[in-house]
Amino acid sequence: MTVPFSMINIFEYQNFRTYLRDYYNDQKATKRYFSYRYFSKKAGINASAFLYYVIEGKRNLTKKSIDKISGAIGHTKDENEYFENLVFFNQAKNISEKTMYYSRIVECRRPIDIRTIDKDRYEFYSKWYHSVIREVVTMIDFRDDYARLGARLAPAIPAREAQESVTLLERLGFLERDDKGLYHQTDNVISVKPDAAEAFVIEKFQCEMLQMALKAYDVVARNDRMSASTTFSISKTTFELFKMKTREFRKELLEIARLDNAPDRVYQFTFNLFPVSKTSDEDKK
């Protein structure tokens, strides 16, 4: 029997019930015979209403039923692994289980192509504007008018610094110039994984960006920026889960930015999570 074809991408979901509902509706829209009874029979499940109750949140899935449903849908090995961890993440009873399964979900998701910067190229983070220049030169043909290029930044930088930045980016291999004199990024998205010895370089860069964020309150119109803050009372385990979900959200934003084929401005996204109280153990000491 032919496996039903679906345009539904499981890697875009963080709730397996929503995924199953969308899959069912997608199949129903293209195949008149598709029903909960048909779906259950194909999965080798005797109760015809079982999948309906699962989607409605009235029943949970076991490892055995997960494999049956995954087989009926026609998941690949990677999709099956993601689906299984997604189910167990959604059905987890405590934060420890949620943390474990969420970390597996993050590992399973199809990663975007991110280039990790080598240690000898950390000079890229020596000034806040190097990362901005790397984006701006691909949006405008400044024709070696470095005063114009520097003026495009907010705040503006002198022509000399703009030229030195472009030279550095070329030397480090982050930019290349074509025969027409236009600049292109050698890697669409880059990241860094410093050890303790080099971490201060990245932290200095992040501090500069935080200072830029503070200045933005005075010089950037409110509708051109976004600010938000929330105070939580959480455990160390939940803190680790927050970190993982934040990394995943950042990857999603990077993917959206990568698909944007008409960028006209450079933005800086800064997200901070830090303690504003002592722990109970520290208080006792």
ABEGO torsion letter per residue (X at the ends): XBBBBBABBAAABABAAAAAAAAAAAAAAABAABBAAAAAAAAGBABAAAAAAAAAGABBBBAAAAAAAAAAAGBBAAAAAAAAAAAAAAABABAAAAAAAAAAAAAABBBBBBBBBBAAAAAAAABAAAAAAAAAAAABBAGGBAAAAAAABOBBBBAAAAAAAAAAAAAAGABBBBAAGBBBBABABBBBBBBAAAAAAAAAAAAAAAAAAAAAAAABBAAABBBBBBBBBBBAAAAAAAAAAAAAAAAAAAAAAAABABBABBBBBBBBBBBABBBAAAAAX
